Amino acid sequence: MTDHDQQKNDPVPAPRFWKSRTGVALIVFLAVAAILLGFEHRVHIFAGNGLIAVLLLGCIVMHFFMHGGHGGGGHGGHGGDKS
């Protein structure tokens, strides 16, 4: 069996959920729901301590999205060989 025949038999990796049609539809739905919910409750959000809670939540969300996932980052400092 040649390498070309072996490649034909390898399963094709499934696309990531967030890049599939279902994932994109879910993201759009959640974004629209968040906008409508924020619009309806804008008085409660911007009055009192609601603004502080939204800012803190935004920091948490940005942390997850800006990292791009943990692991495999290749950042040094773990005592590996540095040659």
C-alpha positions in Angstrom: 0.0 0.0 0.0 1.5 3.4 -1.0 1.3 6.6 1.0 -1.3 7.9 -1.5 -3.6 5.0 -0.8 -3.1 5.5 2.9 -4.1 9.1 2.7 -7.4 8.1 1.0 -8.3 5.9 3.9 -7.5 8.5 6.6 -10.7 10.0 8.1 -11.2 13.7 7.4 -11.1 15.7 10.6 -14.4 17.3 11.5 -14.5 21.1 11.4 -14.5 22.9 14.8 -18.0 23.5 16.2 -17.6 27.3 16.2 -16.7 27.4 12.5 -19.6 25.1 11.4 -22.9 26.4 10.2 -24.6 25.5 13.4 -21.9 27.2 15.5 -22.1 30.4 13.4 -25.9 30.4 13.7 -25.6 30.0 17.5 -23.2 32.9 17.8 -25.4 35.2 15.7 -28.5 34.1 17.8 -26.7 34.7 21.1 -25.4 38.1 19.9 -28.9 39.3 18.8 -30.4 38.0 22.1 -27.7 39.8 24.1 -28.3 43.1 22.2 -32.1 42.9 22.7 -31.7 41.9 26.3 -29.3 44.8 26.9 -31.6 47.3 25.1 -34.6 46.2 27.2 -32.7 46.4 30.5 -30.4 49.4 29.8 -31.8 51.4 32.7 -30.9 48.6 35.1 -27.4 48.0 33.6 -26.3 51.6 33.7 -27.8 52.5 37.0 -26.1 51.5 40.3 -23.5 48.8 40.2 -24.7 47.1 37.0 -22.0 48.9 34.9 -19.2 47.6 37.1 -20.6 44.0 36.8 -20.8 44.4 33.0 -17.2 45.7 32.8 -15.9 42.8 34.9 -17.8 40.3 32.8 -16.3 41.9 29.7 -12.8 41.4 31.1 -13.5 37.7 31.7 -14.9 37.3 28.2 -12.0 39.1 26.6 -9.6 36.9 28.5 -11.0 33.7 27.0 -11.2 35.1 23.4 -7.8 36.8 23.4 -5.9 33.7 24.6 -7.1 31.5 21.7 -7.2 28.5 24.0 -4.6 27.3 26.4 -1.9 24.8 25.5 0.4 24.6 22.6 1.3 28.3 22.8 5.0 27.6 22.7 5.8 30.2 25.4 9.1 29.5 27.2 9.9 29.4 30.8 9.0 25.8 31.6 12.6 24.5 32.0 12.8 23.0 28.5 15.9 22.7 26.3 16.7 26.2 25.0 19.2 25.3 22.3 
